[in-house]
């Protein structure tokens, strides 16, 4: 790698949330930062589908697994986007690093139920790059999550189990991170979803400060 490439310091923010918790709005907020940020939407989703197999029903299941757009007349860009789903989390982050200058940010929006696919004990590294992995837990009152479930049941399914709703996985993630020690990167930053609605600017400033 060139000396310029080796000097990169990239912060990777892993945002874990339940469905119906405004995670997409948060994803777009980070994407709006501009050239210093790459936003990645659910990079573990395909791997989760593979792991769950026939036990879950999701739109475009086969197309997602194969990385093929459902529209036979898809544009080249749409074909590229669907093929991108075949990449692993590490491959997606590696591609994002290539787009960023030093001190860039990669924002990964994850569903909490995908977290069993992430190795919290041995977070991956890239040769010549200083990757700083930070974790953000986006939480929302479970009653509010369930109350809005019907409006997205076609996407999330009609089986709102504790795993699907994300409460148990979020607790598990919190426990894993807190058990890693007292380093700055061990402790997750907690974001209450409703705060984004009440005070978007103040909340985003606070979150960015907390994440460094």
Secondary structure, 3 states (H helix, E strand, C coil): CCHHHHCCEEEEEEEEECCCCCHHHHHHHHHCCCCCEEEEECCCHHHHHHHHHHHCCCCCHHHHHHCCCCCCCCCHHHHHHHHHCCCCHHHHHHHHHHHCCCCCEEEEEEEHHHHHHCCCCCCCCCCCCEEEEEEEEEECCHHHHHHCHHHHHHHHCCCCCHHHHCHHHHHHHHHHHHCCCCCHHHCCEEEEHHHHHHCHHHHHHHHHHHHC
